[in-house]
Amino acid sequence: MKKAQDAEPFEPERRPRDAPHLVFRRGKSYPRAIAWLGFKSFWGHLWHLAASVIATEDIDARDWMQADDGDELTRSVARWLDGNSGGNLTDSLDRDLWIDFVADTGDDADVSYAVADMLFRRYRVKDQELPRGDILLFGGDTAYPVATDVEIHNRVCVPFNRVLKERQDGKLRVLLGIPGNHDWYDGLDGFARMFRARRGSIDRASITPDATVDRGGQLGHFIDWVEAFRVGEYVTKRTALPLFGYTPVQGASYFALRLAPELDLWGVDRQLRALDYTQKSYFAAEHASHHGLVLVLADPIFAMLAPNAVGHKTLEDLDIALEDDGPLVLTGDTHHYCRQEFGTAMQVVAGGGGAFLHPTPIWRRGLPKPAAEFPGPRACFGLAMQVPWQIAGGRSGFLAHTAAALLYLPVLALWLMDYRIDIACVVIGALAWMTCSLLGGWRNPRRWTIRGLALLCGAWVGGLPWMLREIVGWIGGLLPQAQALAAYVASIYPAVLGFGTFLMVLTLLGLEQHQAFSALAHPGYKHFVRLRVRRDGSAIDGWVLGKIDTLDPRSEVVLVDEWTWLNTKRVKD
């Protein structure tokens, strides 16, 4: 039997047409996917709040960073790739440069393993062999819900290293990454342990890839921290989060790299809000070269086919005009694949590295047609119809059920004391309306439509106890206290079902695109991008490879998309 590294390149088929694919396998290994209406997700929201407060106070972890000079970083990467001292990487290697781009990675451990199995393979498309990238480039949000060293280790490093151990080929490669918002919830502590260049003398054991899952998780780490704090000690974290065969080289969370003649790559970090002054100055100096640009951003310029304010602010801070400068933009954050073209510029959203699926827009009125997408609107419509039942059945966690149970407690108390419950039901309906309106977006341009739908949901949630009490009383046969308790318990499931229906309708109408599919926590449609930077810097070719049913052993890798971006700065010359 041939070893994995000696196997013939795999020839993927073209992805099938957009169609509903409703039955999917889910991971069973620890750690499983984050339930976004579960209590572990709530822990992540607390970290988000803390990180946002720190950012608001202008405490910025980038202040101490020493960003690498673009030329020096290029020489460092070339040395690790056994290149010579050329001014850019393709000149140093005297060949084309290959890059693997993946974003939004660490969630379900089984899905991460399946993504790694796709990522660390060779492919062949139309007689063109696609070797593994010389550089593995992460596009942000390394692990969920918070990219701590524990979560990155369990959800990225362990599954990735299990695959890498089987795919040894003796070749050294380079690891690069930019942080997303989930990396910043941890203040970049976990991110730095994975991506920052190792300085000085480091114990060999600390940089040896470890395939053992840390079953203590974040709760165990918190308990260790409390005990250490009590006795005046520190909790020892992992010095590094290594990937087998890959070397981290960057000194900061942002960087510039010379890819080829007159072609640069910028990795940009906006923290939780915007670029800091130091980073603006850094890229302003780089901008003087007037080279063609590959921008790696943590936030799309266009998300769900519509302008994204955060992405446009990043372009403004970088002094880049999309159509005039014609960059290739690689980004994640939105967990699907979408390619759009803007004159000579191209944006590739490829957030399919392992996190739950985001839909492509189902309601398309007034939106431009993308050049390619994965999955399509028909597939997303079929998945959206599952949302209410998945949420009500507890697939997404039980925060919504717990909230409904607490919301109805005052009504139960009034029942048991034989008081009227009308006013309590109105108050509950008002609270439900307010909550749904906030989830849909209080300042959303279509906020009045959202508030109208939220009013229907609030009326349903508020009126349920009264209706069920009448039904239980009509059926009879129970003591008044038993009737009240039965109506209380019976109200919870349909209340959550109504809430799930509200989220589903928001997605179907394009009013809000994140909440419903976050709760769905769908494991399918994972993908990554393999890039070839041409030796002369004139163009970059991209192949997007993915799986529809990620965990189905019978599911093969498909070619989602292929494209070529021209470096107009080079072509004009």
Secondary structure by P-SEA (a helix, b strand, c coil): ccccccccbbbbccccccccccccccccccccccccccaaaaaaaaaaaaaaaaaaaccccccccccccaaaaaaaaaaaacccccccccccccbbbbbbbbccccccaaaaaaaaaaaaccccccccccccccbbbbccccccccccaaaaaaccaaaaaaaaaaccccccbbbbbbbccccccccaaaaaaccccccccccccccccccccccccaaaaaaaaaaaaaabbbbbcccccccccbbbccccccccccccccbbbbbcccccccccaaaaaaaaaaacccccccccccccccccccccaaaaaaaaaacccccccccbbbbccccbbbbbbcccbbbbbccccccbbbbcccccccbbbbccccccaaaaaaaaaaaaaaaaacccccaaaaaaaaaaaaaaaaaaacccaaaaaaaaaaaaaaaaaaaacccccaaaaaaaaaaaaaaaaaaaaaaaaaaaaaaccccaaaaaaaaaaaacaaaaaaaaaaaaaaaaacccccaaaaaaccccccbbbbbbccccccbbbbbbbbccccccccccccccccccccccccccc
